[in-house]
Amino acid sequence: MGCCGQGRAALRQATSPTPERPAAGPAERRVLVHYRAGAPVVVRGVASGRLYEFDAARPTLYVAEGDAAALLRSRWFERSD
């Protein structure tokens, strides 16, 4: 009878690695959003869960459309076209 650890090792070798998450597809709509304050801020998008880092050097970023709707309700962000 073999050790139970051998079964785990065989299972590890038999499973394939987790595939990387694909990049955003062309169907995803983006909105250019401008951060009005100068202090650095990191915001998590409510729809996508992505992190957006705004600061004085990068105050304008493309944001997923669902995330932009929430940001634009704040006085700190405005749409930039």
Residue, then its C-alpha position, 0 to 999 in steps of 0.5 A: m500500500g502506498c503513502c497517501g502523499q504519493g497520490r497528491a504528487a500524482l494529482r499535482q503532475a496531472t493537472s494543468p496550470t491555471p490559464e492567465r486571465p485574457a486581456a480586455g476584449p474589444a467589446e469593452r467600452r472605456v470612458l476617459v475620466h479626469y481626476r480633479a484633485g492633486a493628491p494620489v488616490v487608488v480607486r476600485g471600480v465598482a463594476s469591474g473590480r479593477l484598481y485605478e491609480f490617479d495622481a498629479a502626474r496621471p490625472t486622466l485615465y481610461v476607465a471601464e464604462g460601468d466604473a466610470a458611472a460611479l466615479l462621475r457621481s463624485r465631485w472629484f472626477e469628470r468626463s474628459d473628451 
